């Protein structure tokens, strides 16, 4: 059941204001409430479906709904002030939620039997320099890295759970009877319940999947093979050379971005700066192509400026850098 908080009065008023069109569905405060609990999203979907006319015999009226519920619960209605604005509303809020979920849940279920339900899709984009945590309708968790986009349904059909990712995300998939599918530009990752990291930025040479727990099946576009990747392994697909590798790794290295840190271990500079682009707004230019494949080990925390990392490279290698506006130029 939905968690009833002390500020439930404000939350319910916010919900009804959105349903009545008084404020936008994109309102940041409403979006925070919507994503903090799966039951919040379920309630909103039920009420929104009713508002759209899927339940034609029950007109939606903000005041009337609460008046009717209050009458059923035995609370007096003495004035014309909307019932959801009264002081004692905080004490009956939990009952109102139960009644709302029961009544509208019944009609939504009845309606679904007679009509194939249209599923709405949401798109969330996380700008550079930020991260975001999201709870899906099946209680699976998604942690989105900077400059990443996720397309997901408001709820999953029984036969499949599928999302589309551009960028990087860590998934904690809730075990279920239906498979959970992550689609990227090159990969389709199929799981039933596991924890894994996916890196699939469009401008990166590599698309990767790192298994922290469980196992997944990976298919690559235009390839007939299916690759099984187990806990502790790292799947690597090179989009340019078309090469695939699976190796045992320390998975923490690939998930530290959730703790606001990047760790690089003997990696090509081109790969390193591709990763850092998700945090910092810059363009990179290599005066010599040989610099791209030079390898470097080091780490950087999100709160440090990019210059800190550039100075570190300059100190321990022969590489020099200079800036021209937002462009960073590397030379030897």
Phi, psi and omega per residue, in radians:
X1 nan 2.626 3.126
X2 -1.012 2.436 3.110
X3 -1.245 2.233 3.119
X4 -1.690 1.996 -3.088
X5 -1.785 2.987 -3.110
X6 -1.131 -0.509 -3.120
X7 -1.678 0.554 -3.105
X8 -1.087 -0.532 3.097
X9 -0.975 -0.873 -3.135
X10 -1.136 -0.684 -3.107
X11 -1.134 -0.787 -3.137
X12 -1.168 -0.708 3.106
X13 -1.091 -0.683 3.102
X14 -1.096 -0.777 3.134
X15 -1.046 -0.815 -3.114
X16 -1.199 -0.600 3.100
X17 -1.103 -0.658 3.098
X18 -1.178 -0.791 -3.123
X19 -1.089 -0.595 -3.125
X20 -1.512 -0.037 3.109
X21 1.417 0.219 -3.133
X22 -1.318 -0.521 3.012
X23 -2.327 2.839 -3.069
X24 -1.361 2.615 3.048
X25 -1.093 -0.405 -3.117
X26 -1.477 0.036 3.126
X27 -0.939 2.203 -3.064
X28 -0.977 -0.717 3.138
X29 -1.127 -0.704 3.114
X30 -1.175 -0.691 3.126
X31 -1.119 -0.633 3.083
X32 -1.119 -0.769 3.107
X33 -1.112 -0.693 -3.094
X34 -1.112 -0.618 -3.047
X35 -1.642 -0.107 -3.048
X36 -1.421 -0.320 -3.134
X37 -2.667 2.355 -3.100
X38 -1.071 -0.568 3.140
X39 -1.184 -0.550 3.071
X40 -1.030 -0.813 -3.130
X41 -1.121 -0.722 3.137
X42 -1.071 -0.777 -3.141
X43 -1.078 -0.774 -3.117
X44 -1.105 -0.738 3.130
X45 -1.072 -0.733 -3.136
X46 -1.111 -0.816 -3.114
X47 -1.205 -0.647 3.141
X48 -1.169 -0.695 3.113
X49 -1.081 -0.721 3.115
X50 -1.123 -0.720 -3.119
X51 -1.093 -0.574 -3.122
X52 -1.288 -0.117 3.067
X53 1.796 0.179 3.120
X54 -1.197 -0.411 3.050
X55 -2.010 1.566 -2.939
X56 -1.347 -0.347 -3.045
X57 -1.547 0.005 3.120
X58 -2.209 1.738 -3.121
X59 -1.182 2.500 -3.138
X60 -1.527 2.097 3.093
X61 -2.438 2.100 -3.018
X62 -0.977 -0.884 -3.106
X63 -1.287 -0.700 -3.068
X64 -1.126 -0.669 3.124
X65 -1.000 -0.835 -3.107
X66 -1.268 -0.574 3.079
X67 -1.112 -0.784 -3.141
X68 -1.103 -0.740 -3.139
X69 -1.147 -0.724 3.126
X70 -1.086 -0.685 3.101
X71 -1.079 -0.769 3.126
X72 -1.074 -0.672 -3.099
X73 -1.392 -0.167 3.088
X74 1.544 0.337 3.118
X75 -1.638 2.423 -3.091
X76 -1.261 2.590 3.042
X77 -2.037 1.858 -2.957
X78 -1.927 -0.349 -3.115
X79 -2.417 3.113 -3.071
X80 -1.537 -0.048 3.136
X81 -1.171 2.298 -3.103
X82 -0.887 2.361 -3.008
X83 -1.097 -0.513 -3.103
X84 -1.319 -0.065 3.103
X85 -1.790 0.035 -3.107
X86 -1.418 2.718 -3.062
X87 -1.044 -0.708 -3.050
X88 -1.330 -0.002 -3.109
X89 -1.049 -0.605 -3.140
X90 -1.007 -0.529 -3.067
X91 -1.412 -0.375 -3.107
X92 -1.902 0.061 -3.068
X93 -1.013 -0.750 -3.107
X94 -1.094 -0.676 3.100
X95 -1.131 -0.697 -3.122
X96 -1.096 -0.716 3.110
X97 -1.076 -0.754 3.138
X98 -1.057 -0.800 -3.132
X99 -1.133 -0.787 3.138
X100 -1.033 -0.833 -3.126
X101 -1.105 -0.706 -3.125
X102 -1.171 -0.865 -3.069
X103 -1.149 -0.946 -3.070
X104 -1.313 -0.503 3.042
X105 -1.087 -0.695 3.128
X106 -1.113 -0.845 -3.112
X107 -1.180 -0.625 3.090
X108 -1.123 -0.739 3.118
X109 -1.098 -0.771 -3.135
X110 -1.102 -0.699 -3.122
X111 -1.208 -0.649 -3.130
X112 -1.120 -0.516 -3.135
X113 -1.146 -0.645 -3.040
X114 -1.676 -0.147 -3.031
X115 -2.559 2.316 3.042
X116 -1.237 2.151 -2.985
X117 -1.401 2.357 3.064
X118 -1.404 2.223 -3.128
X119 -1.688 2.222 3.108
X120 -1.550 2.558 3.117
X121 -1.969 2.450 3.110
X122 -1.928 2.578 3.060
X123 -2.169 2.202 3.095
X124 -2.091 2.272 3.111
X125 -2.081 2.285 3.122
X126 -1.822 2.036 -3.094
X127 -1.216 2.901 3.111
X128 -1.027 2.460 3.122
X129 1.501 0.120 -3.096
X130 -2.368 2.822 3.009
X131 -2.332 2.794 -3.078
X132 -2.563 2.447 3.087
X133 -1.887 2.368 -3.059
X134 -2.319 2.428 3.065
X135 -1.891 2.105 3.138
X136 -1.457 2.981 -3.032
X137 -1.148 -0.365 3.112
X138 -1.645 0.176 -3.129
X139 1.343 0.156 2.991
X140 -1.255 2.547 -3.140
X141 -1.866 2.500 3.086
X142 -2.280 2.260 3.060
X143 -1.923 1.993 -3.068
X144 -1.710 2.275 3.092
X145 -1.424 3.016 -3.129
X146 -1.033 2.644 3.084
X147 0.953 0.731 -3.105
X148 -2.199 2.642 -3.131
X149 -2.296 2.385 3.086
X150 -2.220 2.283 3.039
X151 -1.915 2.195 -3.049
X152 -2.570 2.658 3.123
X153 -1.410 2.732 3.097
X154 -1.140 -0.506 2.970
X155 -2.663 2.746 -3.067
X156 -1.623 2.488 2.987
X157 -1.222 2.815 -3.115
X158 -1.145 -0.541 -3.026
X159 -1.481 -0.218 -3.113
X160 -2.871 2.662 3.003
X161 -2.193 1.917 -3.031
X162 -2.344 2.406 3.059
X163 -2.314 2.819 3.114
X164 -2.136 2.336 -3.052
X165 -2.190 2.358 2.903
X166 -2.182 2.037 -3.087
X167 2.068 -2.503 -3.084
X168 -2.225 2.434 3.129
X169 -2.690 2.637 3.021
X170 -1.926 2.257 -3.083
X171 -1.954 2.299 2.933
X172 -1.983 1.672 -2.989
X173 -1.500 2.249 3.070
X174 -1.268 2.278 3.127
X175 -1.099 2.429 -3.125
X176 -2.749 3.033 -3.125
X177 -1.319 -0.405 -3.136
X178 -1.822 2.588 -3.140
X179 -1.206 2.680 3.066
X180 -1.873 2.182 -3.043
X181 -2.077 2.266 3.032
X182 -1.945 2.093 3.127
X183 -1.875 2.291 3.043
X184 -2.114 -3.009 3.134
X185 -1.078 -0.566 -3.070
X186 -2.074 -0.419 -2.991
X187 -2.051 2.646 2.885
X188 -2.174 2.070 -3.057
X189 -1.934 2.156 -3.075
X190 -2.043 2.236 -3.116
X191 -2.437 2.945 2.999
X192 -2.011 -0.497 3.102
X193 3.121 1.901 -3.039
X194 -2.956 3.084 3.094
X195 -2.171 2.223 -3.079
X196 -2.748 2.775 3.139
X197 -1.952 2.393 3.105
X198 -2.139 2.245 3.066
X199 -2.074 1.936 -3.045
X200 -2.500 0.914 3.062
X201 -1.232 2.473 -3.084
X202 -1.107 -0.617 -3.080
X203 -1.618 0.138 3.092
X204 -1.586 2.544 3.088
X205 -1.190 -0.610 -3.031
X206 -1.847 2.488 2.911
X207 -2.023 2.236 -3.008
X208 -2.316 2.735 3.003
X209 -2.401 2.241 -3.109
X210 -2.117 2.135 -3.070
X211 -1.616 2.027 3.053
X212 -1.505 -0.651 -3.090
X213 -2.655 2.481 3.082
X214 1.478 -2.640 3.137
X215 -2.647 2.767 3.117
X216 -2.420 2.816 3.001
X217 -1.962 2.285 -3.078
X218 -2.108 2.291 3.021
X219 -2.045 2.420 3.112
X220 -1.832 2.447 -3.131
X221 -0.924 2.365 3.092
X222 1.128 0.387 3.053
X223 -2.197 2.397 -3.113
X224 -1.397 -0.340 -3.039
X225 -1.278 2.636 2.992
X226 -2.051 2.234 -3.075
X227 -1.870 2.264 3.086
X228 -1.711 2.233 -3.136
X229 -2.116 2.186 -3.061
X230 -1.849 3.017 -3.095
X231 -0.909 2.316 3.106
X232 1.520 -0.002 -3.115
X233 -1.845 2.721 -3.097
X234 -2.157 2.107 3.123
X235 -1.692 2.279 -3.034
X236 -2.262 2.140 3.090
X237 -2.107 2.104 3.124
X238 -1.586 1.989 -3.051
X239 -1.199 -0.425 -3.105
X240 -1.524 -0.799 -3.120
X241 -1.557 -0.216 -3.126
X242 1.180 0.364 -3.112
X243 -1.574 2.587 3.139
X244 -2.219 2.419 3.073
X245 -2.489 2.602 3.056
X246 -2.268 2.163 -3.095
X247 -2.477 2.712 3.089
X248 -1.332 2.317 -3.089
X249 -2.458 2.940 2.925
X250 -1.468 1.811 -3.002
X251 -1.112 -0.398 -3.112
X252 -1.041 -0.594 3.140
X253 -1.020 -0.562 -3.069
X254 -1.612 -0.038 -3.130
X255 -2.126 0.026 -3.120
X256 -1.158 -0.312 3.115
X257 -1.049 -0.459 3.098
X258 -1.216 -0.332 3.074
X259 -1.785 0.337 3.088
X260 1.134 0.705 3.127
X261 -2.562 2.479 2.999
X262 -2.010 2.360 3.084
X263 -2.147 2.229 -3.133
X264 -2.033 2.326 -3.094
X265 -2.229 1.768 3.107
X266 0.905 0.856 -3.092
X267 -1.897 2.617 3.097
X268 -1.081 2.520 -3.117
X269 -1.065 -0.599 3.117
X270 -1.065 -0.697 3.109
X271 -1.214 -0.675 -3.128
X272 -1.135 -0.834 -3.103
X273 -1.256 -0.455 3.026
X274 -1.105 -0.689 3.106
X275 -1.195 -0.729 -3.091
X276 -1.207 -0.348 3.112
X277 -1.081 -0.439 3.136
X278 -1.246 -0.348 3.138
X279 -1.740 -0.653 -3.017
X280 -2.074 2.585 -3.124
X281 -1.645 1.727 -3.117
X282 -2.737 2.865 2.993
X283 -2.057 2.608 -3.070
X284 -2.092 2.439 3.090
X285 -2.328 2.309 3.120
X286 -1.873 2.081 -3.119
X287 -1.176 -0.494 3.049
X288 -2.245 2.363 -3.096
X289 -1.092 -0.427 -3.138
X290 -1.096 -0.442 -3.130
X291 -1.161 -0.569 -3.123
X292 -0.960 -0.695 -3.024
X293 -1.671 0.006 3.060
X294 -1.147 2.426 -3.025
X295 -1.787 2.634 -3.068
X296 -2.606 2.550 3.050
X297 -2.104 2.371 -3.139
X298 3.023 -3.081 3.140
X299 -2.560 2.792 3.095
X300 -2.617 2.446 3.083
X301 -1.693 2.628 -3.016
X302 -1.020 -0.628 -3.050
X303 -1.304 -0.217 3.114
X304 -1.414 2.537 3.097
X305 -1.249 2.758 3.138
X306 -1.065 -0.545 3.139
X307 -1.016 -0.558 3.107
X308 -1.027 -0.805 -3.116
X309 -1.222 -0.696 3.126
X310 -1.105 -0.716 3.109
X311 -1.144 -0.617 3.108
X312 -1.119 -0.767 3.096
X313 -1.090 -0.744 -3.113
X314 -1.135 -0.557 -3.124
X315 -1.253 -0.639 -2.997
X316 -1.867 0.008 3.103
X317 -2.321 3.101 3.084
X318 -1.539 0.053 -3.104
X319 -1.327 2.412 3.056
X320 -2.061 2.665 3.102
X321 -2.333 2.696 3.018
X322 -2.539 2.798 -3.099
X323 -2.061 2.527 3.015
X324 -2.323 1.661 -3.029
X325 1.163 -2.132 3.119
X326 -1.628 0.038 -3.131
X327 -1.641 2.364 3.062
X328 -1.905 2.205 -3.102
X329 -1.953 2.162 3.127
X330 -1.807 2.357 -3.136
X331 -2.484 2.923 3.084
X332 -2.070 nan nan
